[in-house]
Amino acid sequence: MVFIFFLKGIAVGAVIAVPVGPVGILCLRKTIFEGQLAGLVAGLGAASADAFFGIIAAFGLTFISKWLLGYESVLRAAGGCYLVYAGARALGSPPPAVAREQRDPETLVRSFATTFVLSITNPITILVFLGIFEVLGLSGARATLLSAGILVVGVWTGSLVWWLALVIGVGLFRRRIRTHHLAWVSRGSGAVLFLSGAALLATAVIRHLAHFV
């Protein structure tokens, strides 16, 4: 039975991680320009954020979920500001002349923290977890400590496996990217990040103004 919980957690983690949003674009950029290790560390940050949301949902930590959802607009605005900054920086800076392998511990820790925090700024993911766990009958009062814990470990594993597969796939493709293509990759991904951030900011502003209507 424990193994079944673990498999269900893996499936949930993979489903949550598969949609490639701004965090996915950041991981792809890290992989292409800084190497597979940097991309994997960034993916680890995103997987850890998924596990954090999974803990909240599986153990019924409603006080944390209410707090995060209560500040959803603020968190989304903060995430939007960072994406606008990252996108503008990518668009305005000269693209790297060559792809390199990033192994500096401080930079890798920063990559982990960036994707973790950026993922946390989307607390609506908690509701997705709550819905899935409710269907599975593995949330809140119905969850035992063991089943909830195994489920969360499965979520983390499933999310990490997805990021690992994505990073390895992009890493293989990376070898075929010519130097003159790096500029297009940098500007294209920068534009996606900038527009995603602008959309998040616009959404946060609209929701804030709606409270006064």
N, C-alpha and C positions, 0 to 999 in steps of 0.2 A: 504493500500500500504506500509506503514511504517513497518508493521508486516511482510510483504513479504520480504522486504529488510533484516530484522532481521533474518528470517529463512534462507535466502540465505547465509547470513554471517555465521550462525552456520554451515551450510553444508560445506562451504569453509574452515572454521577453522578446522573442523573435518578431512576433506580430507588432509589438510596440515599437521596435527599433527599425523595422523595414522601411517605413516612409522616410525618404531622404529629404530632410528640410535643411534649414540653415546650418544646424550642427553637423549634418552629413557633409555639406559643402565644405565646412571648415576642416573636417577630417580628410576629405579628398585633397584639399589644398596642402595640408600637412604632409600627406603621403607623397604627393607629386613633387613638392618643393623641398621637403625635409627628410624624406625617406619613410620606409615602412614602420620603423620603431616609433617615430613621432606620430604617425597616423594611428598606430595601435594604441599609444598612450592617450591620445585624444579620444579615441573610441572607448577606452576604459573609463574615462571621465563620464561620457554619456551613459554607459552601461551602469556605472555606480549611481548616477542620478535616477535611472529607471528603478534600480534596486531600492533606493531611498523612498521613492513613491510607492513601490511595492510593499515596503515595510509599513508605511502609513495605512495603506488599504488593507493589508492582510491582518494586521494587529488591531485594526479599528481605532487608530489614533486620531479621533475626530477633532481634538483640540488643535492639532497641528494642521490638519487639512483645512479646517475652518479659517485658521489664521492665514495660511497661504492663499486660499481662495478669496479671502477678504481683501488681500492686497494684490489681487491678480493684475489689475490695471497698472499699478506701480511697478510690479515685477516685469510685466510685458513691456512697459515703457523703458525700463532699465535695459532689458535685453535688446530692444529696438535701437537704443542709443549706441550700444556696443556694436551691433551689426552695421549701423550706418557708419560708425567710425572705422570698423574693419574694412568695409567695402570701399569707403572713400580712400583709405590708405592704400588698398590694393590698386585702385584705379589711378591714384596720383603718384605712386612710387614706380620707379623703373623696375620692370620685371627681372627676376634673377637671371643671370646669364646662363647659369647651369644649375641643374638639380643637385642637391647635396644631401649627405646623410647627417642628420642632427642627432648628436649623442650627448649634448651638454645637459647634465642633470637638472640644473635650474630651469632651462628652457623647457624640458620635458615636463617638469612639475607644473610650469605655467600653462602648458598645453592641456594637461589633465584638469587643472582648476578652471580654465576657461570654458571647456565644454561641459564640465559638471555644473558650474554656476549658470551658464546659459540655458542648460536643460531645466534647471530648477526654476527659471523665470517663466516656465510654462506649466503652472500648477494644475491646469485643466487635465493634465495627464492622470492626475489622481482619480478623477471621475471615471476615466477609462478603466483604470485598474479596479476601482470599486465595482463597476458594472460587470467586468469579467469575473472577478472573484465572487460576486454575488450569484452569478449564474452557476458557477462551480460549487457554490455552497461552502466556500473556504474563506470567508471574511467575518470580521467582527466577533460576536459572541459564539458563533458556530465553529470558529477555528481554534484548534488546539495549538499550543505553543510549538509543538513539533511539526505539525502540518503547515502552519504559517511560516515557520522558519525554513523548512525544506522548500516550500513554494517560492520564497523570496530568493533563496540560493539558486533555484532553477531559473527565475526571472533574470537574475544577474548573468547566469551562464548563457542563457539563450540570447540575450542582448549582446554579450561579449562575442559569442560565436558569430553572430551576424556581422559585427564590426570587423572581426578578424578576417572573415571571408571577403568582405568588401575591400579591406586594406590590401590583402594578398592579391586580389584581382586587379586592383588599381596599380599595385606595385609591379605586376607583370606587364601591364599596359604601359607603365611609366618608362620602361626600357625602350619603347618604340617612339617616344616623344622626342622630336628633334628640338634643338635649341631655339629655332625661330618660332616654334609652336608654343613655347612657354609664355610668351607675351600674350597670346590669345587666351590661353588657359587662365592666366593671372587676371586679365581684364574681364573675361567672361564670368569667372567665379566672383570677382569683386563686384561686378554689376548685380549679380544675384543676391549677394549679401546686402548690398546697399538698398536694393528695392525691397528685400524682405524686412530689413530694419525700418524702412520708411512706412511699410504697410503696418507693422506692429505699432509704431508710434501713432499712426493715423487711427488705428483701431482703439488704442488706449485713450486718445483724446476724445474720440466720438463717444465712447462709453462714459467718460468722465462728464462730458457736457450733457449726456442724456439724463444724468441725475438731477440736473437743474431745470429740465423741461417739464 
